[in-house]
Amino acid sequence: MTTTEILTGERADLLETLRQHRWFLTFTAQGLTDEQAASSPTVSALSIGGLIKHVTSVEESWVRFIELGTEAMAFDPESDTAHADHEASFRMAPGETLAGLLQRYHEVAAYTDRVVETVDLDLSHPLPAAPWFPEGKTWSARRVFVHIVAETSQHAGHADIIRETIDGQKTMG
């Protein structure tokens, strides 16, 4: 797609919705220090920085699935590190900064946007074997993008609650 082309229809809708929910998520981080972004001020262990890190990882993984197929998301639930890796995806590690996490998120988002603009939305792959996926199910690129929107939206809501707990700021209202 050239810079003079304008997306319409389904692709435009997907991009607009994804960008809107990304904005909701990143807005919750506005003006936070690294310490605040890493804090977990609610009963949950979630933090705003950790949620941004997690959503980045999830979006990147699902785009790899679109491009490379099932093997791009191979998951071994019996692996000694599977649970620890998943948990770590929700936390800011020592040395990580909010600015760095946001920069990485914007890089992944820009790549995803280019894929939305160009990929065959009917391209489908079988879902990887995992306890949370029905056996034998396939997802199209279109379905994956809807899932990325849902994941981003869900975690933007989590981040909004955390931000309100930190200093009373709300994304909406």
C-alpha positions as CSV (number, residue, x, y, z in Angstrom):
1,M,0.0,0.0,0.0
2,T,1.4,3.4,-0.9
3,T,1.0,6.5,1.3
4,T,-1.6,7.9,-1.1
5,E,-3.9,4.9,-0.8
6,I,-6.7,5.0,1.8
7,L,-8.0,1.9,3.4
8,T,-11.7,1.3,3.4
9,G,-14.1,-1.4,4.5
10,E,-13.1,-4.2,6.7
11,R,-9.4,-3.4,6.9
12,A,-10.1,0.2,7.8
13,D,-12.5,-1.0,10.5
14,L,-10.0,-3.4,11.9
15,L,-7.2,-0.8,12.0
16,E,-9.4,1.9,13.5
17,T,-10.7,-0.4,16.3
18,L,-7.2,-1.8,17.1
19,R,-5.7,1.7,17.2
20,Q,-8.4,3.0,19.4
21,H,-7.9,0.2,22.0
22,R,-4.1,0.6,21.8
23,W,-4.6,4.3,22.6
24,F,-6.8,3.4,25.6
25,L,-4.0,1.1,26.9
26,T,-1.1,3.5,26.3
27,F,-3.1,6.5,27.7
28,T,-3.1,4.8,31.1
29,A,0.7,5.1,31.1
30,Q,0.8,8.8,30.4
31,G,2.9,10.7,32.9
32,L,3.8,7.7,35.0
33,T,7.3,7.1,36.4
34,D,8.9,3.7,35.8
35,E,8.3,2.9,39.5
36,Q,4.5,3.7,39.1
37,A,4.3,1.7,35.8
38,A,5.8,-1.3,37.6
39,S,3.7,-1.0,40.7
40,S,0.8,-3.4,41.5
41,P,-1.5,-1.2,43.6
42,T,-4.5,-3.5,43.5
43,V,-5.0,-7.0,44.9
44,S,-3.9,-8.3,41.4
45,A,-0.2,-8.7,40.6
46,L,-0.8,-6.7,37.3
47,S,0.9,-3.4,36.6
48,I,0.5,-1.0,33.7
49,G,4.0,-1.6,32.4
50,G,3.5,-5.3,32.7
51,L,0.2,-5.1,30.8
52,I,1.8,-3.2,28.0
53,K,4.7,-5.7,27.9
54,H,2.2,-8.6,27.8
55,V,0.0,-7.1,25.1
56,T,3.1,-6.4,23.0
57,S,4.1,-10.0,23.3
58,V,0.7,-11.4,22.5
59,E,0.2,-9.1,19.5
60,E,3.6,-10.1,18.2
61,S,3.0,-13.8,18.7
62,W,-0.4,-13.8,16.9
63,V,1.0,-11.9,13.9
64,R,3.8,-14.5,13.7
65,F,1.0,-17.1,13.7
66,I,-0.7,-15.4,10.8
67,E,2.6,-15.2,8.8
68,L,4.2,-18.6,9.8
69,G,1.3,-20.8,10.9
70,T,0.8,-23.1,13.9
71,E,4.5,-23.8,14.6
72,A,5.0,-20.0,15.3
73,M,3.0,-20.5,18.5
74,A,4.2,-23.9,19.7
75,F,3.4,-24.2,23.4
76,D,4.5,-27.0,25.7
77,P,2.4,-26.8,28.8
78,E,4.6,-29.5,30.4
79,S,7.7,-27.3,30.0
80,D,9.4,-26.2,33.2
81,T,9.5,-22.6,31.9
82,A,6.1,-22.3,30.3
83,H,4.3,-21.0,33.3
84,A,7.2,-18.8,34.5
85,D,7.6,-17.3,31.0
86,H,3.9,-16.5,30.9
87,E,4.0,-14.9,34.3
88,A,7.1,-12.9,33.4
89,S,5.3,-11.5,30.4
90,F,3.1,-9.5,32.8
91,R,5.9,-7.9,34.8
92,M,8.4,-5.2,34.2
93,A,11.8,-6.8,34.7
94,P,14.7,-5.0,36.4
95,G,16.2,-2.6,34.0
96,E,13.1,-2.3,31.8
97,T,11.6,1.2,31.5
98,L,8.1,2.3,30.6
99,A,9.6,4.3,27.7
100,G,11.3,1.2,26.4
101,L,8.2,-0.9,26.7
102,L,6.1,1.8,24.9
103,Q,8.7,2.1,22.1
104,R,8.6,-1.7,21.6
105,Y,4.8,-1.7,21.7
106,H,4.7,1.0,19.0
107,E,7.1,-1.0,16.8
108,V,5.1,-4.1,17.1
109,A,1.9,-2.2,16.4
110,A,3.3,-0.5,13.3
111,Y,4.3,-4.0,12.0
112,T,0.8,-5.4,12.8
113,D,-0.8,-2.5,11.0
114,R,1.2,-3.2,7.8
115,V,0.1,-6.9,8.0
116,V,-3.6,-5.8,8.4
117,E,-3.2,-3.6,5.4
118,T,-1.8,-6.4,3.2
119,V,-2.5,-9.9,4.3
120,D,-5.2,-12.2,2.9
121,L,-7.7,-11.9,5.7
122,D,-9.0,-15.4,4.8
123,L,-5.5,-17.0,5.3
124,S,-6.1,-19.7,8.0
125,H,-4.0,-21.9,10.1
126,P,-4.9,-24.6,12.7
127,L,-4.6,-23.4,16.2
128,P,-1.7,-24.8,18.2
129,A,-2.4,-27.6,20.7
130,A,-3.2,-25.9,24.0
131,P,-5.7,-26.6,26.8
132,W,-7.5,-23.3,26.0
133,F,-8.1,-24.0,22.3
134,P,-10.7,-26.4,21.0
135,E,-9.0,-29.3,19.2
136,G,-9.0,-29.1,15.4
137,K,-10.0,-25.4,15.2
138,T,-8.5,-23.0,12.7
139,W,-8.4,-19.3,12.8
140,S,-8.2,-16.9,9.8
141,A,-6.1,-13.8,9.9
142,R,-9.3,-11.9,10.3
143,R,-10.2,-13.9,13.4
144,V,-6.7,-13.3,14.8
145,F,-7.0,-9.6,14.4
146,V,-10.4,-9.6,16.2
147,H,-8.7,-11.6,19.0
148,I,-5.9,-9.0,19.2
149,V,-8.5,-6.2,19.5
150,A,-10.2,-8.2,22.3
151,E,-7.0,-8.9,24.1
152,T,-5.9,-5.2,23.9
153,S,-9.3,-4.0,25.0
154,Q,-9.5,-6.4,28.0
155,H,-6.0,-5.3,29.2
156,A,-6.7,-1.7,28.6
157,G,-9.6,-2.0,31.1
158,H,-7.3,-3.7,33.6
159,A,-4.7,-0.9,33.1
160,D,-7.4,1.8,33.6
161,I,-8.4,0.3,37.0
162,I,-4.7,0.2,38.0
163,R,-4.1,3.8,36.9
164,E,-7.2,5.0,38.8
165,T,-5.8,3.3,41.9
166,I,-2.4,4.9,41.5
167,D,-3.6,8.5,41.1
168,G,-7.3,8.7,40.3
169,Q,-6.7,9.3,36.5
170,K,-9.3,7.7,34.3
171,T,-9.2,7.0,30.6
172,M,-12.8,7.9,30.2
173,G,-15.3,9.7,32.5
